[in-house]
Every structure is written in structure tokens, then in C-alpha cells.
Amino acid sequence: MTTLNLTAVPDDLVERLRAIAEQDGTDLVAAAVRCLERGLSDEELAEADIRELRDLRAQNPNAWVTEEMIRAARTEGRG
């Protein structure tokens, strides 16, 4: 395993990590690693969603919805 030293970590962030560690019954390092893993996983999921949306857009290049179209649909629905 690699060692990672962090500097200039804001005090409020350290306190939040300590609270997570206490809730989980772990130490500060384990809480930080868990948060990093979760954050990276969320980012990877978001990137996969973006790729999927881009693929869908490429398959349907004429399927654009503009802000004006959304407004018109809202207005029609209220009629």
C-alpha cells in the first residue's frame, strides 16, 4: 500500500472526518480512505452517466429539447 500525506487540510474537514470515524468505530485514516473511495466511485458513476447520455445524443441527433420548448409544454399543461 502507498502512504499518502496530506497537508493544509482545513480544521472543519478534519473534524467531519473524525465524526465519521467515531460513528464507524474506525480511525481518521480509515474514514478518509472510505470518503475518498466513495467520492471516486460517485465521480466514476457520473462519468459513466455522461458517456451514456452522449451516446444517446449521438444516436438521436435531432432529439433536442430547448428551454423554450420546456416553457411551452409547461404553459400548455396549465391550460
N, C-alpha and C positions, 0 to 999 in steps of 0.2 A: 504494500500500500504506500501511496505517496503522502508526504506530510505537506500540509498547506498552512502557512502562517498568514494571518490577516492582521493588518494594521489599520488604524484610523476608523475602527468600527464605532459608529455612534452609540452612546450610552443607552439610549432608548431601545435600540435594536438588540443590544446585549441583554437588557432586562426582559425583552419579549422572548428571546431565546431561552433565558433562564426559566421563565414561567412555563414555556413549553417543555423544557427538560424536567421540571418539577412535576408537571402533570403526567408526563410519560414515565417518570421514575428512572430517567437516564441522566447523563451529564450534558454539559453545554456543547461539547464536541458532537455527541450523537444527535442532539437536537439540531445543530447547524447542518450536519450532513443530511439529516432527514428533510429539512427545509430545502436544501439545495437540490436533492433528488426530486422532490415534489415540484419545485419550480421548473426544473429542466423538463420533467415529464409534461407539465402543463404547456410549456413552450413548444415541445415536440408535437403534442396533440393539436395545438393551434396551427402550427405549420402544416400538419397533415390536412387539417380542415381547409386551409387556404389553398393548398395544392389541389384538393378535390374540387373546390369551388372554381378554380381556374380551369380545370379540366372540363367541368360542366359548361363554363362560359365558352370554351373553345368549341365544344360540341354544338352549342346553340348561340352562334354569334349575333343573331338578330333578336334574342330574347332579353332586351334591355328594359328596365323599368326606371323611369326618371322620377325625380321629385314631383314634377308637375302631374305625372300620371297617378302617383300616390295621392296627391291632393284631390284630384278629380274623382278618384274612386271613393275617397272619404266623403266628399261632398255629395256624390250620388247616393251613397249609403244612408245619408241623413235625410233624404228627400221624401 
